[in-house]
Amino acid sequence: MSKFTIGLNSKKPYRYTFDATLWESKRNRFSRPVKILLDTGAFNTAIHDKLVEKFGTMLEATMKISIGGFAGEVNLCVLNKIKMGDFVIEKVIALAVPFEGELRDHILLGANVTNNWKFTISRLENTLDVVEQFSGQSLTLKHPYRYCYSNKGQVIAFQECSDG
């Protein structure tokens, strides 16, 4: 079980954003900071499809979605590592979405990640306090962030993904 605290940096009171870094496979290092938006209403984590080549691996699996002004079919991808402060999560399944607008440079962190956390958002302290707590279902996975939700809210696991 891991615990960590992240400082929120959104100027908008209805958004919870913080800085993180993503693992760049080709350079074998973490990138410059990217914005993470804690999307409490989203089933799945999402990233702009143009960023996947740099920070992850595109999968052949697809699903139909409606998110961020986009409606259609998108590929799923695996993000190598996301570093939030000193805490790192690996092999995160995400939707590769051709976002438009102000969120195109953000990663939207969805329930496929946050359902493994007990977390508290404090607007007074401007922090996100997290305790990693895996469910029985997550505990059976080698990488517990490596699943996504279907449009019906059913968990789809991607254990067949390579670990490379």
C-alpha positions, -999 to 999 in steps of 0.1 A, spaced: 0 0 0 13 34 -10 4 69 2 12 102 -14 0 138 -16 -1 159 -47 -5 197 -48 -34 208 -70 -27 237 -93 -60 245 -110 -72 281 -109 -107 269 -117 -125 257 -85 -144 229 -104 -112 214 -119 -86 193 -101 -54 194 -120 -18 186 -110 16 182 -126 30 148 -134 56 134 -158 53 105 -184 79 80 -193 95 85 -227 106 50 -239 129 63 -267 148 86 -243 146 62 -213 136 90 -189 107 109 -176 94 139 -197 88 175 -188 57 180 -166 23 174 -181 -11 184 -166 -32 157 -152 -69 164 -148 -86 142 -122 -118 134 -141 -141 121 -114 -169 115 -140 -148 94 -165 -146 56 -167 -112 56 -184 -80 75 -185 -75 94 -218 -46 110 -236 -43 128 -269 -36 103 -296 -6 123 -309 12 118 -276 9 80 -275 39 74 -298 61 93 -273 47 80 -240 32 46 -247 21 18 -270 -10 18 -292 -31 -13 -290 -53 -28 -317 -83 -28 -294 -108 0 -301 -140 13 -284 -167 38 -292 -167 69 -270 -179 104 -266 -154 127 -248 -140 162 -250 -160 172 -280 -151 140 -299 -176 112 -306 -164 81 -325 -141 51 -323 -107 53 -306 -78 30 -300 -67 19 -266 -31 24 -256 -8 16 -227 10 45 -210 44 32 -198 46 51 -165 30 81 -149 50 98 -121 31 120 -96 55 135 -72 76 105 -61 48 80 -68 49 60 -101 21 39 -116 29 16 -146 11 1 -176 -19 24 -175 -46 16 -201 -59 48 -217 -80 59 -246 -61 76 -274 -84 105 -283 -80 133 -309 -89 160 -284 -97 195 -294 -97 226 -272 -79 235 -240 -76 199 -227 -57 185 -256 -24 188 -237 -38 172 -205 -41 136 -194 -76 128 -181 -72 104 -152 -103 82 -150 -118 56 -127 -97 28 -141 -69 44 -120 -88 62 -92 -109 31 -83 -76 17 -70 -73 47 -46 -89 60 -15 -85 97 -20 -94 130 -5 -95 163 -24 -89 193 -1 -97 227 -16 -86 244 16 -51 229 14 -53 226 -24 -41 189 -22 -51 155 -34 -42 129 -7 -41 93 -20 -38 59 -4 -34 31 -30 -60 4 -21 -66 -23 -46 -99 -42 -49 -100 -80 -50 -103 -77 -88 -73 -54 -91 -52 -76 -69 -54 -105 -94 -37 -83 -121 0 -82 -125 -3 -45 -133 -35 -33 -115 -39 -2 -137 -40 -23 -168 -77 -25 -174 -104 -2 -188 -142 1 -186 -166 -7 -214 -194 18 -222 -216 -3 -199 -192 0 -170 -178 -35 -173 -141 -41 -166 -120 -52 -196 -86 -65 -186 -56 -64 -210 -32 -88 -194 -20 -100 -228 -2 -67 -234 36 -71 -237 56 -58 -208 82 -43 -231 
